[in-house]
Amino acid sequence: MTIAAHAIGFDVQRLRRDFPILHRTVRGRKLVYLDNAATTQKPQAVIDRIVRYYTEENSNVHRGVHFLSEIATAAYEGARTTVKRFINARSEKEIVFTRGTTEAINLVTSSWGGRNVAAGDCVLITAIEHHSNIVPWQLLCEAKGAQLLVAPVADNGELIQDEYRKLLERHPKIVAFGHASNALGTINPVKAMTQAAHDAGAVVLIDGAQGVPHSIVDVQDIGCDFYAFSGHKVYGPTGIGALYGREALLEAMPPYQGGGDMILSVSFEKTTYNALPYKFEAGTPNIEGVVGLAAALDYVGGVGIENITAHEQELLHYATERLQELDGVRLIGIAREKASVISFTLEGVHPHDIGTILDQEGIAIRTGHHCAQPLMMRFNVPATGRASFGMYNTKDEADALVAGLQRVIEVFG
Ligand SMILES: Cc1ncc(COP(=O)(O)O)c(C=O)c1O
């Protein structure tokens, strides 16, 4: 990935003013929030949009002819158009709102997998997946008597593409991989991997939880069949996300859950299902989440995702160099293409202790297995410390992290 020295018109200090939480203190210290891969903070525009929804627009969607219901429905469906444009889907019918990436993947394993995977089939995932892109496939394979294949990862944190291609020769029914790893930062060559999987006759699902926040996502250009992401990783609310699915595939899939809104007509003899995408949205949806998500994507679009990528890449390279100056630091995951995530261990110190000491300084990083236990086993570590940078982080904050780690070394030295 190329690094623009300074993105034109990108002013991080001005941007920080849009995020109220960044100005609070934590344990008497200035907050340094470096846990963006877990969840991002929300700009005032998102907070205001949710308040406006409840203050002026709240009503159930798709059901009433009254004024508020029309407004709420227009906002909800307008948000679908925003998501469609953001990831360049062909049509709103291809955008299903879900609780997040996890539910989107479960929708596919349950509905598509339930219909298309049978005993003796295989499903291919990779060694760098989040548990959300492992366990649903395990459940499916167990239920069907199918086999789960796992493409291995090299010592630098990149997938071994030759091995991936060898496993494709086993003709998996579906291949599922992350756009970027939350635990290592590795960005996968998603377009080439999709093409190779299609050439082998497989359907492709991409876990985009860490793709959408850090890079331009064009599902048509990538060519994938399904793409899942979460609002809260991209400066939007929690509990909302979306599944993109190619229309022909979604059309042929049975409903995921039954209930209101997903039907055309119900009788005890036979129920007929609603058109796409409503067939997959049973029950009253998370309307506040949907309008908040659209506000977040509008905000990100306003800042410019290419500006965000350039800024985060600059921070990633700066922080990586500075961390390497410290004695005993081992970086886990040094792929050539990385999102702004740095996983590390410190010799002789448990990651949990690193996190606790940094917390005393107001610095929030994540420590643990990052919902990627098989990956931790692969690298022979029980856990890592993980600093992950978002659009509002600064080099000063990277310096604060390094200074905090120096103190950890002093304490344990
Ligand atoms: C790569 C990846 N996949 C899936 C998920 C699950 O996302 P959610 O909990 O929002 O469903 C996460 C969250 O950490 C993630 O980083």
The ligand as an SDF file (V2000), in Angstrom:
LIG
                    3D

 16 16  0  0  0  0  0  0  0  0999 V2000
  -12.3430   -9.6150   11.7440 C   0  0  0  0  0  0  0  0  0  0  0  0
  -13.5810   -9.6140   12.5760 C   0  0  0  0  0  0  0  0  0  0  0  0
  -14.6070  -10.4130   12.2380 N   0  0  0  0  0  0  0  0  0  0  0  0
  -15.7420  -10.4390   12.9360 C   0  0  0  0  0  0  0  0  0  0  0  0
  -15.9150   -9.6610   14.0430 C   0  0  0  0  0  0  0  0  0  0  0  0
  -17.2060   -9.7220   14.7920 C   0  0  0  0  0  0  0  0  0  0  0  0
  -17.8690   -8.5040   14.7020 O   0  0  0  0  0  0  0  0  0  0  0  0
  -19.1860   -8.2240   15.5510 P   0  0  0  0  0  0  0  0  0  0  0  0
  -18.8640   -8.6050   16.9630 O   0  0  0  0  0  0  0  0  0  0  0  0
  -19.4310   -6.7490   15.3850 O   0  0  0  0  0  0  0  0  0  0  0  0
  -20.2550   -9.0560   14.9680 O   0  0  0  0  0  0  0  0  0  0  0  0
  -14.8750   -8.8460   14.4670 C   0  0  0  0  0  0  0  0  0  0  0  0
  -14.9650   -8.0610   15.7220 C   0  0  0  0  0  0  0  0  0  0  0  0
  -13.9980   -7.9140   16.4390 O   0  0  0  0  0  0  0  0  0  0  0  0
  -13.6910   -8.7920   13.7030 C   0  0  0  0  0  0  0  0  0  0  0  0
  -12.6820   -7.9900   14.0340 O   0  0  0  0  0  0  0  0  0  0  0  0
  1  2  1  0
  2  3  1  0
  2 15  2  0
  3  4  2  0
  4  5  1  0
  5  6  1  0
  5 12  2  0
  6  7  1  0
  7  8  1  0
  8  9  2  0
  8 10  1  0
  8 11  1  0
 12 13  1  0
 12 15  1  0
 13 14  2  0
 15 16  1  0
M  END
$$$$
